[in-house]
Amino acid sequence: MEPIRIDDPDDGRVAAYRDIRERDLVGRQGRFVAEGKVVLDVLLGSGRFEPESVLILENRLDGLGEVLRKLPAHVPVYVASRTVMDRIAGFPMHRGVLAIGLKGQAPAPQDLLAALPVRALVLVLVGIANHDNIGSIFRNAAAFGADAVFIDATCCDPLYRKAIRVSVGAALKVPFAAFGEAGHFTEALERQGFVQYALSPRGRIDLRRAPHAERVALYLGTEGEGLPEALLSRLDSLRIGMAEGFDSLNVAAASAVALHHFHAARV
């Protein structure tokens, strides 16, 4: 690997990195941005995603030798000064490590379902539109051994730069797929033998007393509104017991508590 020096922010070879904040809002034509040494390492070991290129701050290069040795030989490594890198990205990049990954073909939800093990723990996300929450949920999913995350069309993209960063790369590691109508997907999970629980402050069953099963699907909804009534009326609902006078947690925190409960039964 021979680093390629970039001295011009308008160099076409680093066009994919230009104006990261703004372009993330409209997409990158099948690409995503990975930020930081840890996330780059996860990208290179993910197996699902391929790196297209890497852009490194010049004073970070020496400390990345072990990670960069995992790069395929054809992937270019660009090196720039802080001034040039900040102008390319559009704002100061204190981590000094960026990579462009290729999204590739997204798996169909039925294919991901079919590939799950006999004992499986999955998350089903409905309406999670906050990138910090989606990133934190993926981090929790990785920490507590969730086998997959399924997202509906109203969720934000787990491969948005901030979501990947908040997840510490877990969004590149935990398998995920997008589904269409929630009712039909619930039926698909039922056919696959999943016990399905909806998380809600108004849940009928205390999480601590929730029965364990070989296959469990946990549904999480958006902040405030929560899950749609149609899902809550159809599924067994769980609540997280807490101090009197307080009835809810941030959705990411709720995911950690619920995942821990079901993960503990598997280890």
C-alpha positions as CSV (number, residue, x, y, z in Angstrom):
1,M,0.0,0.0,0.0
2,E,1.5,3.3,-1.2
3,P,-0.4,6.3,0.1
4,I,-1.4,8.9,-2.5
5,R,-0.9,12.5,-1.5
6,I,-3.9,14.9,-2.0
7,D,-3.0,18.6,-2.0
8,D,-6.0,19.9,-3.9
9,P,-9.5,19.7,-2.1
10,D,-11.1,19.6,-5.6
11,D,-9.1,16.6,-6.7
12,G,-11.6,14.3,-8.4
13,R,-10.2,11.2,-6.7
14,V,-11.6,12.3,-3.4
15,A,-15.0,13.6,-4.7
16,A,-16.9,11.1,-2.7
17,Y,-15.7,12.7,0.5
18,R,-16.7,16.2,-0.4
19,D,-19.2,18.1,1.9
20,I,-20.0,15.1,4.1
21,R,-22.7,16.7,6.2
22,E,-24.8,18.0,3.3
23,R,-24.4,15.0,1.0
24,D,-25.3,12.5,3.6
25,L,-28.8,14.1,3.6
26,V,-29.4,13.2,0.0
27,G,-27.4,10.0,-0.3
28,R,-24.1,9.0,-2.0
29,Q,-25.2,6.8,-4.9
30,G,-24.7,3.5,-3.2
31,R,-21.9,4.6,-0.9
32,F,-21.5,5.4,2.8
33,V,-18.9,7.1,5.0
34,A,-17.1,5.3,7.8
35,E,-15.4,7.5,10.3
36,G,-12.7,6.7,12.8
37,K,-10.1,3.9,13.3
38,V,-12.4,1.5,15.1
39,V,-15.2,1.9,12.5
40,L,-12.7,1.4,9.7
41,D,-11.4,-1.8,11.3
42,V,-15.0,-3.1,11.5
43,L,-15.7,-2.2,7.9
44,L,-12.6,-4.1,6.8
45,G,-13.8,-7.2,8.8
46,S,-17.5,-7.0,8.1
47,G,-17.7,-9.4,5.2
48,R,-20.8,-7.7,4.0
49,F,-19.4,-4.3,2.8
50,E,-16.5,-3.5,0.6
51,P,-14.2,-0.4,1.1
52,E,-13.8,1.8,-2.0
53,S,-11.1,4.1,-0.7
54,V,-9.6,5.6,2.5
55,L,-8.7,9.2,3.3
56,I,-6.3,9.7,6.2
57,L,-5.0,12.8,8.0
58,E,-1.2,12.8,7.5
59,N,-0.3,12.6,11.2
60,R,-2.6,9.6,11.7
61,L,-1.0,7.4,9.1
62,D,1.8,5.9,11.2
63,G,-0.7,4.6,13.8
64,L,-2.9,2.9,11.3
65,G,-0.5,0.4,9.8
66,E,-2.1,-2.7,11.3
67,V,-5.6,-1.7,10.2
68,L,-4.6,-0.6,6.7
69,R,-2.8,-3.9,6.1
70,K,-6.3,-5.5,6.0
71,L,-7.2,-3.4,2.9
72,P,-7.4,-5.2,-0.4
73,A,-4.5,-4.2,-2.6
74,H,-6.6,-2.4,-5.1
75,V,-8.1,0.1,-2.6
76,P,-6.4,3.5,-2.7
77,V,-5.3,5.2,0.5
78,Y,-5.3,9.0,0.2
79,V,-3.4,11.2,2.6
80,A,-3.9,14.9,3.2
81,S,-3.0,17.7,5.6
82,R,-5.6,18.9,8.1
83,T,-6.4,22.0,6.1
84,V,-7.0,20.1,2.9
85,M,-8.9,17.3,4.7
86,D,-11.2,19.9,6.4
87,R,-11.9,21.6,3.2
88,I,-12.8,18.3,1.5
89,A,-15.1,17.2,4.2
90,G,-16.6,20.6,4.8
91,F,-15.9,20.7,8.5
92,P,-13.1,19.8,10.9
93,M,-12.5,16.1,11.1
94,H,-10.7,15.5,14.4
95,R,-10.6,11.8,14.0
96,G,-8.7,12.1,10.8
97,V,-9.8,8.7,9.5
98,L,-12.4,8.4,6.8
99,A,-13.4,5.7,4.4
100,I,-15.9,5.2,1.6
101,G,-17.8,1.9,1.7
102,L,-20.1,0.3,-0.9
103,K,-23.6,-0.6,0.2
104,G,-24.0,-3.4,-2.4
105,Q,-27.2,-5.3,-2.7
106,A,-29.4,-5.0,0.4
107,P,-30.6,-8.4,1.6
108,A,-34.3,-9.1,1.3
109,P,-36.0,-9.5,4.7
110,Q,-37.2,-13.0,3.9
111,D,-33.7,-14.1,3.0
112,L,-32.3,-12.7,6.2
113,L,-35.1,-14.5,8.1
114,A,-34.3,-17.8,6.4
115,A,-30.6,-17.5,7.4
116,L,-31.2,-17.0,11.1
117,P,-30.2,-19.7,13.6
118,V,-32.7,-21.9,15.4
119,R,-32.2,-19.8,18.5
120,A,-32.6,-16.2,17.4
121,L,-33.1,-12.8,19.0
122,V,-34.0,-10.0,16.6
123,L,-35.1,-6.3,16.8
124,V,-37.9,-4.9,14.7
125,L,-37.8,-1.1,14.4
126,V,-40.8,1.0,13.4
127,G,-40.4,4.7,12.8
128,I,-37.0,5.2,14.4
129,A,-36.0,8.4,12.5
130,N,-33.3,9.7,14.8
131,H,-29.7,8.8,13.7
132,D,-28.4,8.8,17.3
133,N,-31.1,6.4,18.4
134,I,-30.6,4.1,15.4
135,G,-26.9,4.0,16.0
136,S,-27.3,3.3,19.7
137,I,-29.8,0.6,19.1
138,F,-27.4,-1.2,16.7
139,R,-24.6,-0.8,19.3
140,N,-26.9,-2.4,21.9
141,A,-27.9,-5.1,19.4
142,A,-24.2,-6.1,18.9
143,A,-23.4,-5.9,22.6
144,F,-26.2,-8.3,23.5
145,G,-25.9,-10.7,20.7
146,A,-29.0,-9.8,18.5
147,D,-28.9,-11.9,15.4
148,A,-30.5,-9.3,13.1
149,V,-32.3,-5.9,13.0
150,F,-35.3,-5.3,10.7
151,I,-36.4,-1.8,9.9
152,D,-39.5,-0.4,8.3
153,A,-39.6,2.2,5.5
154,T,-40.0,5.1,8.0
155,C,-36.7,4.4,9.8
156,C,-33.6,6.4,9.0
157,D,-30.7,4.7,7.2
158,P,-28.4,2.7,9.5
159,L,-25.6,3.5,7.1
160,Y,-25.9,7.3,7.5
161,R,-22.5,8.5,8.7
162,K,-23.6,9.6,12.2
163,A,-25.5,6.4,12.8
164,I,-22.5,4.3,11.9
165,R,-20.3,6.5,14.2
166,V,-22.7,6.3,17.1
167,S,-23.0,2.6,16.7
168,V,-19.1,2.3,16.8
169,G,-19.4,0.3,13.6
170,A,-22.1,-2.1,14.8
171,A,-24.3,-0.9,11.9
172,L,-21.7,-2.6,9.6
173,K,-21.6,-5.7,11.7
174,V,-25.2,-6.6,12.8
175,P,-27.2,-8.0,9.8
176,F,-30.2,-5.8,8.9
177,A,-32.9,-5.6,6.2
178,A,-35.8,-3.3,5.5
179,F,-39.4,-4.5,5.3
180,G,-42.6,-3.0,4.0
181,E,-45.9,-3.3,5.8
182,A,-45.5,-4.1,9.5
183,G,-48.6,-6.4,9.6
184,H,-47.3,-8.6,6.8
185,F,-43.9,-8.8,8.4
186,T,-45.4,-9.8,11.7
187,E,-47.1,-12.7,9.9
188,A,-43.8,-13.7,8.4
189,L,-42.1,-13.8,11.8
190,E,-45.0,-15.8,13.2
191,R,-44.6,-18.4,10.4
192,Q,-40.9,-18.6,11.4
193,G,-41.8,-19.4,15.0
194,F,-41.0,-16.1,16.7
195,V,-42.5,-15.0,19.9
196,Q,-43.1,-11.3,19.3
197,Y,-43.1,-8.6,22.0
198,A,-43.9,-4.9,21.6
199,L,-42.1,-2.6,24.0
200,S,-44.3,0.1,25.4
201,P,-44.6,2.1,28.7
202,R,-48.2,0.8,28.7
203,G,-47.1,-2.8,28.2
204,R,-49.3,-5.5,29.8
205,I,-46.4,-7.7,31.0
206,D,-43.5,-6.6,33.2
207,L,-40.3,-7.3,31.2
208,R,-38.8,-9.1,34.2
209,R,-41.6,-11.6,33.9
210,A,-41.6,-12.0,30.2
211,P,-41.4,-15.7,29.1
212,H,-38.2,-16.6,27.2
213,A,-38.4,-18.5,24.0
214,E,-36.1,-20.0,21.4
215,R,-37.0,-17.2,18.9
216,V,-37.8,-13.7,20.1
217,A,-38.6,-10.6,18.2
218,L,-38.7,-7.2,20.1
219,Y,-40.5,-4.3,18.5
220,L,-39.4,-0.7,19.2
221,G,-41.2,2.4,18.1
222,T,-40.4,6.1,17.7
223,E,-40.0,8.5,20.7
224,G,-43.2,10.0,21.9
225,E,-45.8,8.2,19.7
226,G,-44.4,4.7,20.3
227,L,-45.6,1.8,18.2
228,P,-48.8,2.0,16.2
229,E,-51.9,0.9,18.0
230,A,-52.5,-1.8,15.4
231,L,-49.2,-3.5,16.4
232,L,-49.8,-3.0,20.2
233,S,-53.2,-4.6,20.0
234,R,-51.9,-7.5,18.0
235,L,-48.7,-8.4,20.0
236,D,-48.0,-9.2,23.6
237,S,-46.6,-5.9,25.0
238,L,-43.8,-5.5,27.6
239,R,-43.2,-2.6,29.9
240,I,-39.9,-1.8,31.8
241,G,-40.6,-1.4,35.5
242,M,-39.1,1.8,37.0
243,A,-39.5,4.3,39.8
244,E,-42.9,5.6,40.7
245,G,-43.8,8.7,38.8
246,F,-41.6,7.9,35.8
247,D,-42.8,5.7,33.0
248,S,-40.5,5.7,30.0
249,L,-36.9,5.6,28.8
250,N,-35.2,6.8,25.6
251,V,-35.8,4.1,23.0
252,A,-32.2,3.3,22.7
253,A,-31.9,2.8,26.5
254,A,-35.1,0.7,26.4
255,S,-33.6,-1.5,23.7
256,A,-30.5,-2.1,25.9
257,V,-32.7,-3.2,28.9
258,A,-34.9,-5.5,26.9
259,L,-32.0,-7.0,25.0
260,H,-30.1,-7.7,28.2
261,H,-33.1,-9.5,29.6
262,F,-33.4,-11.9,26.7
263,H,-29.7,-12.2,26.2
264,A,-29.2,-13.3,29.8
265,A,-31.4,-16.3,29.1
266,R,-29.2,-17.5,26.3
267,V,-25.8,-17.5,28.0
